[in-house]
Amino acid sequence: MSARTHLRAGRVRLARSPISTFGAVFALLSAATVGSAFAFAIVPPLGAAAELWIGDRLQLYPHAVPTVEAAVATLVYNVRVAIWPLVLVALGCHRDRDLRVLGNALVSGFLLVNAALVGAAGAVGGVDLLPYLIHLPVEWAALALVSTAWFHASATGPTRNQAVELVVGFLLLLAGAAVLETWAVPHL
């Protein structure tokens, strides 16, 4: 058996490092975001759907005044929305074949829906939205990292150190994104 494969439950799987998984997930999430923005902007029926989907919910001034409380509220909200793949790992769902397949589908869908949502917002808001998305690469890195935790666990099972590193990295990235989203965007 080569160094790139290992046996798990009688099957041969390709071994991927968490770093390569993270890079692939981040690249695909970014490409899906840009691709969906173009699709919503170029295809009229999709543009109309984006307008209905996003429409009045698009806020260009999420925080009238940047405060620590606003940053903490943003961080708490984002952690609540995005931590669930780590909860699946903590519950051991990656050890059961059926739950692993379901988890892979749910995490993949989670990434695609988030990419489509931001793409739709980009199509509706246009270039006026760009200054308000300065945090997006950091937030996408956090989503890629939490998804990497699930995908890596479902493929190989994380070591305790890897799990701790992924959780800490996820929280630090979301904290950085919350700071950027609170202070680095234009304000009223």
Secondary structure as UniProt FT lines:
FT   TURN            3..4
FT   STRAND          5..8
FT   TURN            9..10
FT   STRAND          11..14
FT   HELIX           18..42
FT   HELIX           44..53
FT   HELIX           55..57
FT   HELIX           68..82
FT   HELIX           84..90
FT   TURN            91..92
FT   HELIX           93..95
FT   HELIX           97..125
FT   HELIX           126..133
FT   TURN            134..135
FT   HELIX           136..155
FT   HELIX           160..183
//
